[in-house]
Amino acid sequence: MTAARGQGGFSLIEVMVAVVIAVIAVVGLAHTFGTGRALINRYEIARDALGAAQRELEVLSAISLSSDSLDAGAGQRLHGPFPLGLNDRMTGTIEWTSSWQDDPADNAGGDSNPHDYRKVTVVVRWQAGTTDTVALSRIFMAP
């Protein structure tokens, strides 16, 4: 018995084209989810690096600005890099620099004290495919 005209189903070619289109859509969607997950992981690590930099700045703010551990002399002094664990999966490094800053507003009559402020910059670096960096700076008033 043959099917009447107009009541036929899909041809094999139509089914194959529909399957190929569906496979392409699913593969594209799977790639998008993988990319999204990688971005979320990168954000989590960057958030932990930012927290580590903030904690280090808090520790450094408790140190006297004239302390030898912060003393940078006339230039800058690099402290570190020291190893650092990030997000229980990643390791990185943390380092900080310290330098004296002169306030240009008090240079009018000759500045007898070029050490008006202390600038401390904390840098956290880690490698996750590419090298990522978080840097925070804080200006401290001299005593």
FENFENKA-V7605 format. One line per field, one symbol per residue. ss: DSSP state (H for helix, E for strand, C for the rest). phi: phi as a letter, one per 30 degrees, with the letter a starting at -180 (. if undefined). psi: psi as a letter, one per 30 degrees, with the letter a starting at -180 (. if undefined). A space follows every 10 residues. Layout:
ss: ???
phi: ???
psi: ???
//
This chain:
ss: CCCCCCCCCC CHHHHHHHHH HHHHHHHHHH HHHHHHHHHH HHHHHHHHHH HHHHHHHHHH HCCCCCCCCC CCCCCEEEEE EEEEEECCCE EEEEEEEEEE ECCHHHCCCC CCCCCCEEEE EEEEEEECCC EEEEEEEEEE ECC
phi: .cdddicddd dddddddddd dddddddddd dddddddddd dddddddddd dddddddddd dddddcdddc dcidccbccj dcdbcbhhbb cbbbbbbbbd bcdddcceci cdbdcdbccc ccbcbacbib dcbbbbbbcc ddd
psi: klklkfglak leeeeeeeee eeeeeeeeee eeeeeeeeee eeeeeeeeee eeeeeeeeee ffkkfgkfff kgbfblkkja kklkkkggfk lalklllkkk kkjffgfegk jfjgielkkk kkkkkljiel klkkkkkkkk kl.
//
